[in-house]
Amino acid sequence: MPRVRVSPPEQFLFSMERAVGISDVNFARHLNSVAMVNILHEARLQFLASMGFTEGNIYGLGMVVTDLAVEYRAESFANDLLIIDVGVSGLNRYGFDIGMQVTNSALETNVCNAKMGIVFFDFDKHQIAQVPGAFKARLGLSEAKVA
């Protein structure tokens, strides 16, 4: 089976730092995959918070993760400082991709590239919803860039 390949977005809109904790490592003493997914989730939430949103309220709509792909590229260990850069791509009528690049700051090594597919969701109606125009404008995305 071929490996998953994830390309980082062309532009990063947000960056955060996160130290690898003791509870984030596995028996081989490196960062485990479940901890990485949690770190990516935190980066998504912090990205939204930086714009004044939560995943439950973006101009009255929620956000649902529809898929997740992580391409692990290097190990990371307890106490390493990770830089998580976040951007968006693949905008369509109902959502977009949140792309991330995780770097070990001390080694300047790419630890992983990841992408989360996102759709907007109206929790009251229990159905997907179109990306709010104000959100696209907030990200600097024009209608011409919508797939």
C-alpha positions as CSV (number, residue, x, y, z in Angstrom):
1,M,0.0,0.0,0.0
2,P,1.4,3.4,-0.9
3,R,2.3,5.9,1.8
4,V,0.1,8.9,2.4
5,R,1.6,12.1,1.1
6,V,0.4,15.5,2.6
7,S,1.6,18.8,1.2
8,P,1.6,21.8,3.5
9,P,-0.5,24.8,2.4
10,E,1.1,27.5,0.3
11,Q,0.7,30.1,3.1
12,F,0.5,29.8,6.9
13,L,-2.0,31.9,8.7
14,F,-1.2,30.9,12.3
15,S,1.6,29.4,14.3
16,M,1.7,27.9,17.8
17,E,4.3,26.2,20.0
18,R,3.8,23.0,22.0
19,A,6.4,21.1,24.1
20,V,6.3,17.3,23.9
21,G,5.3,16.1,27.4
22,I,6.3,12.8,29.1
23,S,2.7,11.6,28.7
24,D,3.0,12.2,24.9
25,V,5.7,9.5,24.4
26,N,5.3,5.8,23.9
27,F,7.4,2.8,24.9
28,A,10.0,3.6,22.2
29,R,10.4,7.0,24.0
30,H,9.2,9.0,21.0
31,L,6.1,11.1,20.4
32,N,3.2,8.7,19.8
33,S,0.6,9.0,17.0
34,V,-2.4,9.6,19.3
35,A,-0.6,12.5,21.0
36,M,0.2,14.0,17.6
37,V,-3.5,13.9,16.6
38,N,-4.3,15.7,19.9
39,I,-1.7,18.3,19.2
40,L,-3.1,18.9,15.7
41,H,-6.6,19.2,17.2
42,E,-5.3,21.8,19.7
43,A,-3.7,23.7,16.8
44,R,-7.0,23.8,14.9
45,L,-8.8,25.1,18.0
46,Q,-6.1,27.7,18.7
47,F,-6.2,28.8,15.0
48,L,-10.0,29.4,15.3
49,A,-9.6,31.1,18.7
50,S,-7.0,33.5,17.1
51,M,-9.8,34.7,14.9
52,G,-12.4,34.9,17.7
53,F,-14.2,31.6,16.9
54,T,-14.8,28.2,18.4
55,E,-15.5,25.1,16.5
56,G,-19.1,25.3,17.7
57,N,-19.7,28.9,16.6
58,I,-18.4,30.4,13.4
59,Y,-20.9,33.0,12.4
60,G,-23.6,30.8,13.9
61,L,-22.4,27.5,12.4
62,G,-20.3,24.7,13.7
63,M,-17.4,22.9,12.2
64,V,-17.0,19.1,11.7
65,V,-13.8,17.3,10.8
66,T,-14.6,14.9,7.9
67,D,-11.1,13.4,7.4
68,L,-7.6,13.5,8.8
69,A,-4.3,12.6,7.1
70,V,-0.9,12.7,8.9
71,E,2.4,12.0,7.1
72,Y,4.9,11.3,9.8
73,R,8.4,12.3,8.7
74,A,10.7,12.3,11.8
75,E,10.7,11.4,15.5
76,S,10.3,13.8,18.3
77,F,11.0,13.2,22.0
78,A,10.0,14.4,25.4
79,N,10.8,18.1,26.0
80,D,11.2,18.9,22.3
81,L,9.5,22.1,21.3
82,L,7.2,21.7,18.3
83,I,6.2,24.6,16.0
84,I,2.8,24.0,14.4
85,D,2.1,26.2,11.4
86,V,-1.5,26.2,10.2
87,G,-3.0,27.3,6.9
88,V,-6.0,26.6,4.7
89,S,-6.5,25.2,1.2
90,G,-9.0,23.4,-0.9
91,L,-11.9,25.7,-0.3
92,N,-15.2,24.4,-1.6
93,R,-18.9,25.2,-1.2
94,Y,-19.2,23.5,2.2
95,G,-15.7,23.5,3.7
96,F,-12.0,23.5,3.2
97,D,-8.8,21.8,4.4
98,I,-6.8,22.9,7.3
99,G,-3.2,22.1,6.6
100,M,-0.4,21.9,9.2
101,Q,3.3,21.5,9.2
102,V,4.9,20.4,12.5
103,T,8.6,21.3,13.0
104,N,11.0,20.3,15.8
105,S,12.4,23.8,16.6
106,A,15.7,22.6,18.0
107,L,16.5,20.3,15.1
108,E,14.7,22.3,12.5
109,T,13.2,19.0,11.3
110,N,9.8,18.5,9.8
111,V,8.1,16.0,12.2
112,C,4.9,15.7,10.1
113,N,2.6,17.3,7.6
114,A,-1.1,16.9,8.2
115,K,-4.5,17.9,6.7
116,M,-8.0,18.0,8.2
117,G,-11.0,18.1,5.9
118,I,-13.6,20.5,7.4
119,V,-17.3,21.1,6.6
120,F,-19.5,23.7,8.1
121,F,-22.5,22.3,10.0
122,D,-25.8,23.7,11.2
123,F,-26.3,21.8,14.4
124,D,-29.9,23.0,14.8
125,K,-30.9,21.6,11.4
126,H,-28.4,18.7,11.7
127,Q,-27.1,19.3,8.2
128,I,-24.0,20.6,6.4
129,A,-24.0,24.3,5.5
130,Q,-22.3,26.5,3.1
131,V,-19.1,28.3,4.1
132,P,-20.2,31.7,5.4
133,G,-19.1,34.5,3.1
134,A,-17.8,36.5,6.1
135,F,-15.5,33.6,7.0
136,K,-14.1,33.4,3.5
137,A,-13.5,37.2,3.6
138,R,-11.8,36.9,7.0
139,L,-9.4,34.3,5.6
140,G,-8.8,36.5,2.5
141,L,-10.3,33.9,0.2
142,S,-12.2,35.2,-2.9
143,E,-15.1,33.4,-4.6
144,A,-12.7,32.8,-7.6
145,K,-10.8,30.5,-5.3
146,V,-13.8,28.3,-4.5
147,A,-13.8,24.9,-6.1
